[in-house]
């Protein structure tokens, strides 16, 4: 099995394991780890970095990341106008984020991204490679501590 297929199989295995955990969300900023304040609820290997208390009540930090590895192969790309890459190529995306909650009224979320392309004849396309960028960043201001009654300004 070549390197591209092995890493793709590994990424599928890791994705399946992550989906089994109900607290992990597709959009990382939707994750709410505040329930981990109760130490009895900490069961996952990653819980120590998902909830790091910062002293004051309701103040905590959460850190996370993910890797997305994709294998691509096209035959007769561009209806034959583009040369084929004989064995395909691999595209990798790595994301890391920090989520700071400063009480029930203020939150800062920042996510970084790096994209790498390996093995494509002619090099990466414009969307295939990005050595590092801020993928998304925002501040939440909440009008209430009650999640059912609050208005969030992002």
Buried (B, 14 or more C-beta within 10 A) or exposed (E): EEEBEEBBEEBEEEBEEEEEEEBBEEEBBEBEBEEBEEEEEBEEEBBEEBBBEEEEEBBBBBBBBBBEBBBBEEEEBEEEEEEBBEEBBBBBBBBBBBBBBBEBBBBBBBBBBBBBBBBBEEEBEEEBBBEEEEBBEEEBEBEEEEEEEBEEEE
